[in-house]
Amino acid sequence: QVQLVESGGGLVQPGGSLRLTCAASGFVFSTYDMGWFRQAPGKECELVASITTNGDTTKYVESVKGRFTISRDNEKSMLYLQMTDLKAEDTALYFCNVDSPKPFDYWGQGTQVTVSS
């Protein structure tokens, strides 16, 4: 069955960096566009970054452009999100899932990112 295991979150000061990792299994990872999503308390889940199957095209929500970088390793079925210059408003629970055609109904446990001094 589909499994998505996110890791790498933590508590970081404003301006700091984190690298999130998603280990995917149970489906043919290389055939899906993937994305990183986040949900902050009281807010809707938003797609933060996406990447096409071969990694040629990436997209970002405006608020993270220039600070976050999404990448993937199809051989290892891994998805990454490098986050730099973190801000308090980046605080959220981060998830990985399929971006296109639409996310799986299954969601992993996510990884918490907290940006605070």
N, C-alpha and C positions, 0 to 999 in steps of 0.2 A: 504494500500500500504506500501511498504518498507519504513522505516524511520530509519536513523542512525544519532544520535545527539551527537556530540563530545563536550567535555568541559574540563576545567582544565588547559588549556594552560596559558601562561603569560610571563612576562619578568623576567628573573632570572640571577643571576651572575654565572660566571663559577664556577663549583664545587657544585652548588645548586641542588635542587631536585624539581620535579613536579610529580603529579599523574594525568594522563589523564583518563577520563571516557567516555564511549560510551553507550548510551541508545539505544537499538535496539527494533524495533517493526515491525509488518506487515509480519513476517515470523517466522518459528519455529526455534528460535535461537539455541536451544540445538542440532539441527541436522546438524549444519554447523561448519566446521573448520573456525576460525576467525583470522583476522590479523590487525595489525596496519601498516599503510603506511605513508610515508611522502614525501613531495615535497618541495624542496628548490628552490629559484629563479634561473632560468637558468638550472636546473637539472631535470632529469627524476624522475618520481615517483618511490619510492623503497619500497619494503616490509621490514619493520624493525623487526617485530616479529610476530610469528604465534602460534596458540594454537589449539589443537585438540578438538573435541566435548566435551569430558569429562575432558579436562584439563591435561591429563596424559603426553602429549608430547608438548614441546615448542621448538621453533627454533628462532634464532636471526641472524641478519646480523652481520658479524664479528665486525664491528665498535662499536656495542653497547653491545656485550657480556660482562657479568659481571657487567654491569651498569643498564640495563633495565630489568624489569620483567613484563611479560604479565600474566594476570589471567582473570578469568571469573566467573560469577555467573549465572548459567543457570536458576535458579528459578526467578531471577530478570531480565533476558535478558540483562545483563550488561557485558561490556568488560572493562578491566582496563590496564593501562600501567604505572607502577611505574618507574620513571626515576631518577637516581642519578648520581652524579659526571658529571653533564651536561657540555658539551663543546660547543664552538662557532659553530662547524660544525654540531651540533644537531639542529641548528636553521632551522625551516621549518614549513610548515603547515601540521599538523598531521590529518590523517583520519583513521576511522575504516571501515572495509568491510569484506565480506566473503573472505577467502583465498582459500578454495577448495570447489568445482572444479574450480571456477573462481569468481572474484568479480562481484557483481551486477553492472548493468549499472548505477544504482542510486548511487550517492555519496553525503554524507552530506556536511555541510558547512566547516567542519574541525575546528581545534582549533590551533591557532598560538602559537608556542613556539619560544621565542627569548632569546638566551643566550648571554649576553653582560655585560661588566663591565661599 
